[in-house]
């Protein structure tokens, strides 16, 4: 199927759900992104800051750009003027840098805490305990130019659907637990970013509000 047909498929799939599609555009040429945009997709996810900046400058201004890959503190300044949502906050230090750069542009930048749910050492993220400690810390509570709006998680790369479902379900349960707690004024648990091309169906069943889909839209690299 074409990119346009794939976008239409996902739009129909998500039509009566609370979930939205993030088209993962890493390594894809601008022409492919333009086709997805013309098919109605306005939410693009990039892994690398440099690539996001280059595409941001070449594509329409009403696209919402999501940084979904690991983010180094020294790269935040480049995306702070325009990024819509950072999915990969994995430390207080990174959150403080996003706040600092947000203040420079008089922006409140929305962020998700990345939670480590996979049984793989190559993945980044906070444990449930670390995430809760960060949310309860006075240092995070005083950050006026960020808004923590939810959680992100990446499941283990495995053929076991049961394991993936367990990991997504555990993240959803933690997400729901956080909603019952007293959270700082700059935090609201409303977004749950989980599910990619290989496991988005399971993520939808387990309550994802953002799925990050690349190869099922644009084909494999």
C-alpha positions as CSV (number, residue, x, y, z in Angstrom):
1,X,0.0,0.0,0.0
2,X,1.0,3.6,-0.5
3,X,1.9,6.0,2.3
4,X,-1.5,7.7,1.7
5,X,-3.3,4.4,2.0
6,X,-1.4,3.5,5.2
7,X,-2.2,6.9,6.8
8,X,-5.9,6.4,5.9
9,X,-5.8,2.9,7.5
10,X,-4.5,4.3,10.8
11,X,-6.9,7.2,10.7
12,X,-9.8,4.7,10.4
13,X,-8.3,2.4,13.0
14,X,-8.0,5.2,15.6
15,X,-11.2,7.1,14.6
16,X,-13.3,6.1,17.7
17,X,-10.4,5.8,20.2
18,X,-8.6,8.2,22.4
19,X,-5.3,7.3,20.6
20,X,-3.4,9.4,18.1
21,X,-0.9,8.5,15.4
22,X,2.7,9.7,15.5
23,X,4.4,9.0,12.2
24,X,8.0,8.0,12.9
25,X,10.0,9.7,10.1
26,X,13.6,8.9,11.0
27,X,15.8,8.4,7.9
28,X,12.9,9.1,5.6
29,X,13.2,11.7,2.8
30,X,11.2,14.9,3.0
31,X,9.1,13.9,0.0
32,X,7.8,10.9,2.0
33,X,6.9,13.2,4.9
34,X,5.2,15.6,2.5
35,X,3.0,12.7,1.2
36,X,2.1,11.7,4.7
37,X,1.3,15.4,5.5
38,X,-1.0,15.7,2.5
39,X,-2.8,12.5,3.6
40,X,-3.7,14.3,6.8
41,X,-0.9,13.3,9.2
42,X,0.4,16.3,11.2
43,X,2.2,14.5,14.0
44,X,5.8,13.5,13.2
45,X,8.3,11.7,15.4
46,X,12.0,11.9,15.1
47,X,14.8,10.2,16.9
48,X,17.7,12.6,16.2
49,X,17.8,16.3,16.8
50,X,19.8,17.2,13.7
51,X,17.4,15.3,11.4
52,X,14.4,16.9,13.1
53,X,15.8,20.4,12.6
54,X,16.5,19.9,8.9
55,X,13.0,18.5,8.2
56,X,11.3,21.2,10.4
57,X,12.9,23.9,8.2
58,X,11.7,22.2,4.9
59,X,8.1,21.2,5.9
60,X,4.9,23.1,6.7
61,X,4.7,25.1,9.9
62,X,1.6,23.4,11.3
63,X,3.3,20.0,11.9
64,X,3.7,18.9,15.5
65,X,7.2,17.6,16.0
66,X,7.8,14.9,18.6
67,X,11.3,14.0,19.9
68,X,11.0,10.2,20.6
69,X,14.7,9.2,20.7
70,X,17.2,9.5,23.5
71,X,17.9,13.2,24.1
72,X,21.2,14.6,25.3
73,X,21.1,17.8,27.4
74,X,23.4,19.7,25.0
75,X,21.0,19.1,22.1
76,X,17.9,20.5,23.8
77,X,18.6,24.1,22.8
78,X,18.2,23.2,19.1
79,X,14.6,21.9,19.4
80,X,13.3,24.1,22.2
81,X,11.8,26.8,19.9
82,X,9.4,24.4,18.1
83,X,9.2,20.8,19.6
84,X,5.6,19.8,20.4
85,X,6.4,17.0,22.8
86,X,9.5,15.3,24.2
87,X,8.8,11.6,24.8
88,X,12.1,10.6,26.3
89,X,12.8,12.4,29.6
90,X,14.9,10.1,31.7
91,X,16.5,12.3,34.3
92,X,15.9,15.4,36.4
93,X,19.0,16.9,34.8
94,X,17.4,16.6,31.4
95,X,14.1,18.0,32.6
96,X,15.9,21.0,34.1
97,X,17.7,21.7,30.8
98,X,14.4,21.6,28.9
99,X,12.9,24.0,31.4
100,X,15.9,26.4,31.0
101,X,15.7,26.3,27.2
102,X,11.9,26.7,27.3
103,X,12.3,29.8,29.4
104,X,14.6,31.4,26.8
105,X,11.8,31.1,24.2
106,X,9.0,31.9,26.6
107,X,7.5,28.4,26.0
108,X,6.1,25.7,28.3
109,X,7.4,22.5,26.7
110,X,5.4,19.3,27.2
111,X,7.3,16.2,28.2
112,X,6.7,12.5,28.9
113,X,8.8,10.5,31.4
114,X,10.4,7.5,29.7
115,X,9.8,4.4,31.8
116,X,12.1,1.4,31.5
117,X,9.7,-1.6,30.9
118,X,11.7,-3.8,28.6
119,X,14.0,-6.7,29.5
120,X,16.8,-5.2,27.4
121,X,19.8,-3.4,28.6
122,X,20.0,-1.2,25.4
123,X,16.8,0.7,26.3
124,X,16.8,4.0,28.3
125,X,14.3,5.0,31.0
126,X,13.4,5.4,34.6
127,X,12.2,2.7,36.9
128,X,8.7,3.2,38.4
129,X,10.4,4.2,41.7
130,X,12.7,6.7,40.0
131,X,9.8,8.2,38.1
132,X,7.8,8.6,41.2
133,X,10.7,10.1,43.1
134,X,11.3,12.6,40.3
135,X,7.6,13.7,40.3
136,X,7.7,14.2,44.1
137,X,11.0,16.1,44.1
138,X,10.9,19.8,45.0
139,X,13.3,20.5,42.2
140,X,10.9,19.2,39.5
141,X,7.9,20.9,41.0
142,X,9.5,24.4,40.7
143,X,10.1,24.1,36.9
144,X,7.7,26.6,35.3
145,X,8.6,26.1,31.6
146,X,7.9,22.4,31.4
147,X,4.7,20.4,31.7
148,X,4.9,16.6,32.4
149,X,1.8,15.2,30.6
150,X,2.4,11.5,30.9
151,X,4.6,8.5,30.3
152,X,6.4,6.7,27.4
153,X,7.6,3.1,27.3
154,X,9.1,0.7,24.8
155,X,8.4,-3.0,25.1
156,X,11.0,-5.7,24.7
157,X,11.8,-6.7,21.1
158,X,10.4,-10.2,21.3
159,X,8.0,-12.6,19.6
160,X,6.2,-13.2,22.9
161,X,2.9,-11.2,22.6
162,X,2.2,-12.2,26.2
163,X,5.4,-10.5,27.4
164,X,4.7,-7.3,25.4
165,X,1.2,-7.2,26.7
166,X,2.5,-7.6,30.3
167,X,4.9,-4.8,29.9
168,X,2.3,-2.4,28.4
169,X,-0.2,-3.4,31.0
170,X,2.3,-2.7,33.8
171,X,3.0,0.7,32.4
172,X,-0.7,1.5,32.1
173,X,-1.3,0.4,35.8
174,X,1.5,2.7,36.9
175,X,0.0,5.5,34.8
176,X,-3.3,5.0,36.5
177,X,-1.7,4.9,40.0
178,X,0.0,8.2,39.4
179,X,-3.4,9.8,38.5
180,X,-4.6,9.0,42.1
181,X,-1.6,10.7,43.7
182,X,-1.1,14.4,44.5
183,X,1.1,15.6,41.7
184,X,2.9,19.0,41.3
185,X,1.1,21.8,39.5
186,X,3.3,21.3,36.3
187,X,2.2,17.6,36.0
188,X,-0.9,16.0,34.5
189,X,-1.1,12.4,33.6
190,X,-3.0,12.4,30.3
191,X,-0.8,10.8,27.7
192,X,0.5,7.3,27.5
193,X,2.9,6.8,24.6
194,X,3.4,3.1,23.8
195,X,3.3,0.9,20.8
196,X,5.2,0.9,17.5
197,X,4.8,-0.8,14.1
198,X,5.3,-4.3,15.6
199,X,3.1,-4.0,18.6
200,X,0.6,-1.1,18.2
201,X,-2.4,-3.4,18.3
202,X,-1.4,-4.7,21.8
203,X,-0.7,-1.1,22.9
204,X,-4.1,0.0,21.7
205,X,-5.8,-2.8,23.7
206,X,-3.8,-1.8,26.8
207,X,-4.8,1.9,26.7
208,X,-2.1,3.8,24.7
209,X,-3.0,7.4,23.7
210,X,0.0,7.8,21.3
211,X,1.3,5.1,19.0
212,X,4.7,5.7,17.3
213,X,4.6,4.0,13.8
214,X,7.3,4.2,11.2
215,X,7.7,1.1,9.0
216,X,4.0,0.3,8.8
217,X,3.5,3.7,7.1
218,X,6.7,4.3,5.2
219,X,8.0,0.8,4.7
220,X,11.3,-0.7,6.0
221,X,14.5,1.1,5.7
